[in-house]
């Protein structure tokens, strides 16, 4: 799991430098996830396990989305379950969330960014249950902001 996060950061660095396109980054990330001996945790009882599951299911959802939207939705639901687990473990402390500006009409006013400051992690969701929890816990800012990774979020692949 730790190796995956180090390797993933290497991919992010390559993407930021322009050495990888978004589609190349997504393909490489998926290959890393599928090659892991670690598979999603059934009992995601730590922040690291939840964040790993988030990345795992997010990679699978992005791969499935063009050819099988139903399977993609199933993976996105598992990703959102991991997000909720992480937020609960953190007790919503050191977490900030807000809606982000997107070009996609389908995601406008729905997609929000979650910043987990202690891990410098950026998560995304459009899940209404997560949104309600973030609002209830006072972690959601009601303004619309540019994503911290706007170029990535709004780049087609």
Buried (B, 14 or more C-beta within 10 A) or exposed (E): BEEBBEBBEEBBEBBEEEEBEBEBBBBBBBEBBEEBEEEBBEEBEBBBBBBBBBBBBBBBBBBBBEEEEEBBEBBBEBBBBBBBBBBEBBEBEEBBBBBBEBEEEEBEEBBBBBBBEEBEBBBBBBBEEBBEBBEEBEBBBEEEBBBEBBEBBBBEE
